[in-house]
Amino acid sequence: MLIKDCMTLSPLNVPPEADAKVTFNLLKERGFRQFPVVKDGRLVGIVTDRDLRAAIVQENHIIVADVMSPSPVTISEDKTVEEAAQIIHDRKFNALPVVSTQGELVGIITVTDILNGLLNLLGFHRKPMRVKVNIPKGTDVYEILRLISMCSEKVLSFSSSGESEDTFYCWLIDCDFEELDRRLKKENLNVGLTYS
């Protein structure tokens, strides 16, 4: 999955000359952890709540340029979400600005954006159902999985359990269990299904 498919487009940003206290209040009001800092359409820095917190206790007039991190780590919208996740993980960031080849800010990808992308990719944006499958010894497990797949919109996982050799678990999206039972009976497959 590419960053452009799950990033936040046109994120709220601040100019370098913005007042630090006003920016901190805006950050808190919006529930953000950082703002990209933009001048003449180009990304020139990033300012975090931590940067601003230190500035608001001072009596002097402090602007964003005084406390921002200049030349922040960025990523292109054509890179993969996995690459963004690795950078965020390794650098312990909350977000990465997304820039065009001309250095213009086009978006931001946050930890939340990455998690939402992953949930959508795995199909967890819709509630999956956990199913315990007991398959008698000698029964073709692949045939059972094929029938489950035919009756479900999506099989998110299918794995053996440590309970016994004939017990498996799967996570399914929109399984037609009546149709699955019908197909299992038609094939004379004595499989036990327990939904939870």
C-alpha positions in Angstrom: 0.0 0.0 0.0 1.3 3.4 -0.9 1.5 6.4 1.4 -0.8 8.4 -0.9 -3.6 5.9 -0.3 -3.8 6.5 3.4 -2.0 9.8 4.3 -3.9 12.9 5.5 -4.1 15.3 2.6 -3.3 19.0 3.0 -2.5 19.0 6.7 -2.9 22.0 8.9 0.4 23.8 9.0 1.9 26.9 10.4 4.4 29.5 9.1 7.8 29.9 10.8 6.9 33.4 12.1 3.8 32.1 13.9 3.6 32.9 17.7 4.7 29.8 19.7 2.1 30.2 22.4 -0.7 30.6 19.8 0.6 27.6 17.9 0.7 25.5 21.1 -2.9 26.4 21.9 -4.0 25.5 18.4 -2.1 22.2 18.6 -3.9 21.4 21.8 -7.3 22.6 20.5 -7.0 20.3 17.5 -5.6 17.3 19.4 -2.4 17.2 17.2 1.1 16.4 18.3 2.9 18.4 15.6 2.5 20.9 12.8 4.5 21.0 9.6 6.1 24.4 9.2 5.7 25.9 5.7 7.0 29.0 4.0 6.1 29.9 0.4 4.6 26.4 -0.1 7.7 24.6 0.9 8.2 22.5 4.0 10.9 24.2 6.2 10.5 22.4 9.5 8.3 20.6 12.0 7.3 21.8 15.4 6.0 19.4 18.1 4.0 19.9 21.3 7.2 19.2 23.2 9.1 22.0 21.3 6.3 24.4 22.0 5.7 23.4 25.7 9.2 24.7 26.5 8.5 28.0 24.7 5.2 28.9 26.4 6.7 29.3 29.8 9.1 31.9 28.7 8.3 35.6 29.0 9.9 36.6 25.7 8.0 36.6 22.4 9.0 33.3 20.8 8.0 32.3 17.3 7.8 28.8 15.8 11.1 29.3 13.9 12.9 29.6 17.2 11.9 26.1 18.4 11.1 24.1 15.3 13.2 21.3 13.9 14.5 22.5 10.6 14.9 20.2 7.6 12.7 17.4 9.0 12.8 13.8 7.8 10.2 13.5 5.1 8.8 10.8 2.8 7.4 10.8 -0.8 3.7 9.9 -1.4 4.9 7.1 -3.8 6.7 5.3 -1.1 5.1 2.4 0.8 3.4 2.5 4.1 5.8 -0.1 5.3 8.7 2.3 4.7 6.9 5.1 6.6 6.2 2.7 9.5 9.8 1.7 9.6 11.0 5.3 9.8 8.4 6.3 12.4 9.4 3.2 14.5 13.1 3.6 14.2 13.1 7.4 14.8 10.3 7.3 17.4 8.2 9.9 15.5 4.5 10.3 15.7 4.2 11.4 12.0 6.1 12.1 8.8 5.5 15.0 6.5 4.8 13.8 2.9 6.4 16.0 0.2 6.4 16.3 -3.5 9.5 16.1 -5.6 9.6 19.9 -5.5 9.6 19.9 -1.7 6.0 21.0 -1.3 4.0 19.6 1.6 1.2 17.4 0.1 0.2 15.5 3.3 1.3 13.9 6.5 1.2 10.3 7.5 0.6 9.6 11.2 0.7 6.5 13.3 -3.1 6.5 13.2 -3.1 6.7 9.4 -0.8 3.7 9.2 -2.9 1.7 11.6 -6.1 2.6 9.7 -4.4 1.5 6.5 -3.4 -1.8 8.0 -6.9 -2.4 9.4 -8.4 -1.7 6.0 -5.8 -3.9 4.2 -6.5 -6.8 6.6 -10.3 -6.3 6.4 -10.6 -5.4 10.1 -12.5 -2.2 9.3 -15.5 -4.6 9.4 -15.8 -6.8 12.4 -14.4 -10.3 11.7 -15.7 -13.4 13.3 -13.5 -15.9 15.0 -14.3 -19.5 14.2 -13.0 -22.7 15.8 -12.9 -25.5 13.2 -12.6 -29.1 14.3 -11.4 -31.2 11.3 -11.3 -35.0 11.9 -8.0 -36.8 11.2 -7.7 -37.9 7.6 -9.9 -35.0 6.3 -8.3 -32.8 3.7 -7.7 -29.5 5.5 -7.2 -27.6 2.2 -10.6 -28.7 1.0 -12.2 -27.3 4.2 -10.3 -24.1 3.7 -11.4 -23.9 0.1 -15.1 -24.3 1.1 -14.7 -21.7 3.9 -13.1 -19.3 1.4 -16.0 -19.9 -1.1 -18.6 -18.9 1.6 -16.7 -15.9 3.0 -16.0 -12.5 1.7 -12.5 -12.8 3.1 -10.5 -15.2 5.2 -8.1 -13.1 7.3 -6.3 -16.1 8.9 -6.4 -19.8 9.2 -4.0 -21.5 11.6 -3.6 -24.7 13.7 -4.0 -24.5 17.4 -1.9 -26.0 20.2 -5.0 -27.6 21.6 -5.0 -30.7 19.4 -4.0 -31.8 15.9 -7.6 -31.5 14.6 -8.4 -28.0 15.9 -7.9 -24.9 13.8 -8.9 -21.2 14.1 -9.8 -18.7 11.4 -11.0 -15.1 11.3 -13.6 -14.5 8.7 -15.4 -11.5 7.2 -19.0 -12.0 6.2 -19.2 -15.8 6.1 -22.5 -17.3 4.9 -22.5 -20.1 7.5 -25.8 -21.7 6.2 -24.2 -22.1 2.8 -21.0 -23.4 4.4 -22.9 -26.0 6.4 -24.8 -27.0 3.2 -21.6 -27.4 1.2 -19.9 -29.4 4.0 -22.9 -31.8 4.2 -23.0 -32.1 0.4 -19.3 -33.2 0.5 -19.9 -35.5 3.5 -17.4 -33.6 5.6 -17.9 -34.0 9.3 -16.4 -30.7 10.4 -17.3 -29.0 13.7 -17.6 -25.2 13.6 -17.9 -23.0 16.7 -18.5 -19.3 16.2 -17.4 -16.6 18.7 
